[in-house]
Amino acid sequence: MTEETENLVLEILRGMRNDMTKLTEAVDDLKSRMTNVESTLGSIQASIRHLQVQIASQTARLDRVEQRLDRIERRLELVEA
């Protein structure tokens, strides 16, 4: 190879190295951002599970109140049995 060809190859390789460095930095940034997204989704899912438990608890309490009210109405003969 001539010196001109060798210089051209070296120039191309340097350009490729720079491109690879930029690509590596971009991938690292995407990994970091994806980790943040996953953490946020995990927090949201935990909040939803917590809300579901609270709703189930409130529903159970309402069911008990309804049973008690039905029993009171029957004792007072406010409704037909």
C-alpha atoms as a printed R data frame, in Angstrom:
   type eleno elety resid chain resno       x       y      z
1  ATOM     1    CA   MET     A     1   0.000   0.000  0.000
2  ATOM     2    CA   THR     A     2   1.141   3.479 -0.693
3  ATOM     3    CA   GLU     A     3   1.517   6.072  2.025
4  ATOM     4    CA   GLU     A     4  -1.515   7.937  0.684
5  ATOM     5    CA   THR     A     5  -3.644   4.790  0.893
6  ATOM     6    CA   GLU     A     6  -2.400   4.065  4.421
7  ATOM     7    CA   ASN     A     7  -3.258   7.623  5.497
8  ATOM     8    CA   LEU     A     8  -6.714   7.271  3.974
9  ATOM     9    CA   VAL     A     9  -7.292   3.979  5.817
10 ATOM    10    CA   LEU     A    10  -6.103   5.542  9.096
11 ATOM    11    CA   GLU     A    11  -8.410   8.504  8.547
12 ATOM    12    CA   ILE     A    12 -11.361   6.202  7.923
13 ATOM    13    CA   LEU     A    13 -10.519   4.140 11.023
14 ATOM    14    CA   ARG     A    14 -10.295   7.295 13.157
15 ATOM    15    CA   GLY     A    15 -13.686   8.410 11.862
16 ATOM    16    CA   MET     A    16 -15.131   5.016 12.694
17 ATOM    17    CA   ARG     A    17 -13.641   5.194 16.198
18 ATOM    18    CA   ASN     A    18 -15.247   8.612 16.733
19 ATOM    19    CA   ASP     A    19 -18.582   7.300 15.478
20 ATOM    20    CA   MET     A    20 -18.330   4.280 17.791
21 ATOM    21    CA   THR     A    21 -17.560   6.550 20.750
22 ATOM    22    CA   LYS     A    22 -20.642   8.653 20.001
23 ATOM    23    CA   LEU     A    23 -22.745   5.515 19.587
24 ATOM    24    CA   THR     A    24 -21.487   4.090 22.884
25 ATOM    25    CA   GLU     A    25 -22.339   7.344 24.668
26 ATOM    26    CA   ALA     A    26 -25.819   7.333 23.134
27 ATOM    27    CA   VAL     A    27 -26.426   3.718 24.205
28 ATOM    28    CA   ASP     A    28 -25.224   4.504 27.743
29 ATOM    29    CA   ASP     A    29 -27.627   7.454 27.872
30 ATOM    30    CA   LEU     A    30 -30.506   5.272 26.643
31 ATOM    31    CA   LYS     A    31 -29.704   2.630 29.262
32 ATOM    32    CA   SER     A    32 -29.821   5.255 31.983
33 ATOM    33    CA   ARG     A    33 -33.092   6.686 30.722
34 ATOM    34    CA   MET     A    34 -34.612   3.198 30.419
35 ATOM    35    CA   THR     A    35 -33.652   2.455 34.026
36 ATOM    36    CA   ASN     A    36 -35.481   5.623 35.084
37 ATOM    37    CA   VAL     A    37 -38.561   4.602 33.100
38 ATOM    38    CA   GLU     A    38 -38.538   1.130 34.671
39 ATOM    39    CA   SER     A    39 -38.194   2.608 38.153
40 ATOM    40    CA   THR     A    40 -41.084   4.985 37.534
41 ATOM    41    CA   LEU     A    41 -43.274   2.168 36.190
42 ATOM    42    CA   GLY     A    42 -42.426   0.049 39.225
43 ATOM    43    CA   SER     A    43 -43.488   2.892 41.509
44 ATOM    44    CA   ILE     A    44 -46.717   3.370 39.581
45 ATOM    45    CA   GLN     A    45 -47.480  -0.346 39.748
46 ATOM    46    CA   ALA     A    46 -46.835  -0.384 43.492
47 ATOM    47    CA   SER     A    47 -49.173   2.599 43.912
48 ATOM    48    CA   ILE     A    48 -51.864   0.868 41.867
49 ATOM    49    CA   ARG     A    49 -51.548  -2.310 43.943
50 ATOM    50    CA   HIS     A    50 -51.822  -0.223 47.102
51 ATOM    51    CA   LEU     A    51 -54.952   1.491 45.760
52 ATOM    52    CA   GLN     A    52 -56.469  -1.855 44.791
53 ATOM    53    CA   VAL     A    53 -55.950  -3.124 48.339
54 ATOM    54    CA   GLN     A    54 -57.511   0.032 49.751
55 ATOM    55    CA   ILE     A    55 -60.512  -0.237 47.416
56 ATOM    56    CA   ALA     A    56 -61.006  -3.894 48.350
57 ATOM    57    CA   SER     A    57 -60.858  -2.955 52.029
58 ATOM    58    CA   GLN     A    58 -63.411  -0.177 51.570
59 ATOM    59    CA   THR     A    59 -65.689  -2.506 49.610
60 ATOM    60    CA   ALA     A    60 -65.541  -5.072 52.401
61 ATOM    61    CA   ARG     A    61 -66.422  -2.390 54.949
62 ATOM    62    CA   LEU     A    62 -69.365  -1.221 52.846
63 ATOM    63    CA   ASP     A    63 -70.584  -4.800 52.533
64 ATOM    64    CA   ARG     A    64 -70.534  -5.166 56.329
65 ATOM    65    CA   VAL     A    65 -72.405  -1.878 56.781
66 ATOM    66    CA   GLU     A    66 -74.981  -3.004 54.242
67 ATOM    67    CA   GLN     A    67 -75.480  -6.302 56.092
68 ATOM    68    CA   ARG     A    68 -75.927  -4.482 59.388
69 ATOM    69    CA   LEU     A    69 -78.393  -2.033 57.837
70 ATOM    70    CA   ASP     A    70 -80.394  -4.897 56.322
71 ATOM    71    CA   ARG     A    71 -80.538  -6.603 59.710
72 ATOM    72    CA   ILE     A    72 -81.677  -3.391 61.414
73 ATOM    73    CA   GLU     A    73 -84.388  -2.836 58.816
74 ATOM    74    CA   ARG     A    74 -85.664  -6.392 59.264
75 ATOM    75    CA   ARG     A    75 -85.720  -6.049 63.082
76 ATOM    76    CA   LEU     A    76 -87.639  -2.798 62.853
77 ATOM    77    CA   GLU     A    77 -89.886  -4.391 60.260
78 ATOM    78    CA   LEU     A    78 -89.170  -1.606 57.786
79 ATOM    79    CA   VAL     A    79 -88.875  -4.112 54.940
80 ATOM    80    CA   GLU     A    80 -90.566  -7.407 54.196
81 ATOM    81    CA   ALA     A    81 -88.401 -10.386 55.061
